[in-house]
Each structure stands twice: as C-alpha cells, then as structure tokens.
Amino acid sequence: MKRTPLITDKEFGVTVKMAREYSATIKVWATDQAEADQMALDLFEEHVYDINGAHGVSLGLPPPWDEHECHDYDPEIDTISRCIDCGKETIGRGEYYRVSDELWAASGMSPGSGMLCLSCLEKRIGRPLTLEDFIAVLPSREAWARHVRARAAGV
C-alpha cells in the first residue's frame, strides 16, 4: 500500500508488533495516524507473507524497517507509547518522563494507565510544566526545548 506522499501528509513512525515479543518500526507518510497505522500493517504483512506465506521467526525486513526482537504471532499496531489524549508518539519523541504521583493524579491519571505527551499533561493540570515537576526521569533536552518552543508559539 505504498503511495506517493501528498503535500498535506505528515511523517508518522509506526511500530508493528507480533504478540509483544517481536516488533519493527517504520516511518510512513500519511494524512493521519489511522492511515499511517493501516499502511504500516499492510506493508508489514506484505513482506511477512512474501517469505514462505507465513510468519517467520527471522523476518529480515528490508530498509526502511528497523527490526527489534523476533518471535511469531499475528501482527498488530503498538500503541502503548502513544499519548492517550492526542495519539502522538511519546517515547520516540523523547517525551518519556516521570512526575510526582500527586501531579499525575491531578491530571486525572492513575498509575500505569497510559502515557500523556507534555502538551496534554499541561492541558489536564491547567498550567505550564516546569523542570521541577519532573522526578527521576526527565524528557529529553530536545523534547523539552521543542515543547517550550511550541508552547511559546501557542501551538
């Protein structure tokens, strides 16, 4: 399902996994996350079924795939690292962090209930985040700088 990117397309990184034991990530151009997910799944299955007509243990996916661990089960889209509010990838964008239990609870989230990007966490708590809000694990410097620039621009 490969297609020529349109001017309105954005690049999405999509991870396809097989029973949480095998995963591979690909970047595709699409109009939205749902289209990107479907394209990645179609490309993954197209390649997997081309080798033997069944899932193989060693897929040997060609570029642009970045393969991870290897096992075999039915593929699905890995959404565990997406923001539960806006769907944006968090870990791959450096937005993996830890805030106090009190701040997390103030966002309406319970422990282990998912991920929030920095912008959505701010929206939920009703104020800008500061570096003092983070404990143990901070977002990457690049992610924090990108977030602060977007916040200043009103994005």
Residue pairs with C-beta under 8 A, 6 or more apart in sequence:
1 38
1 39
1 42
1 43
1 46
2 39
2 43
3 39
5 29
6 29
6 31
8 31
9 29
9 30
9 31
10 29
10 30
10 31
11 27
11 28
11 29
12 27
12 28
12 29
12 30
12 33
12 36
12 37
12 89
13 25
13 26
13 27
13 89
13 92
14 25
14 26
14 27
14 28
14 36
14 37
14 39
14 40
14 77
15 23
15 24
15 25
15 40
15 77
15 78
15 81
16 23
16 24
16 25
16 26
16 40
16 41
16 44
16 75
16 76
16 77
16 78
17 23
17 75
17 76
17 77
17 78
18 55
18 71
18 72
18 73
18 74
18 75
18 76
19 71
19 72
19 73
19 74
21 69
21 70
21 71
21 73
22 59
22 68
22 69
22 70
22 71
22 72
22 73
23 68
23 69
23 78
24 44
24 59
24 61
24 65
24 66
24 67
24 68
25 65
25 66
25 68
25 92
26 40
26 43
26 44
26 64
26 65
26 66
27 64
28 36
28 39
28 40
28 43
29 36
30 36
30 39
33 87
37 77
40 77
41 75
41 76
41 77
44 61
44 75
45 75
47 59
47 61
47 62
47 65
48 54
48 55
48 56
48 59
48 75
51 59
51 60
55 72
55 73
55 74
55 75
56 72
57 70
57 71
57 72
58 70
59 67
59 70
60 67
61 67
80 115
81 89
81 90
81 91
81 92
81 96
81 115
82 88
82 89
82 90
82 115
83 89
83 90
83 95
83 115
83 116
83 117
83 120
84 113
84 114
84 115
84 116
84 120
85 116
85 117
85 120
85 123
85 124
86 117
86 119
86 120
88 117
90 96
90 115
90 116
90 117
91 115
93 117
93 143
93 146
94 139
94 140
94 142
94 143
94 144
95 117
95 118
95 139
95 140
95 143
95 147
96 115
96 137
96 139
96 140
97 118
97 134
97 137
97 138
97 139
98 134
98 135
98 136
98 137
99 121
99 129
99 133
99 134
99 135
100 133
100 135
101 111
103 125
103 133
104 110
104 111
106 124
106 125
107 116
107 121
107 124
107 125
108 124
109 116
109 124
116 124
118 129
118 139
118 143
118 144
118 147
119 147
119 150
119 151
121 129
122 128
122 129
122 151
128 151
129 147
131 138
131 144
138 144
139 147
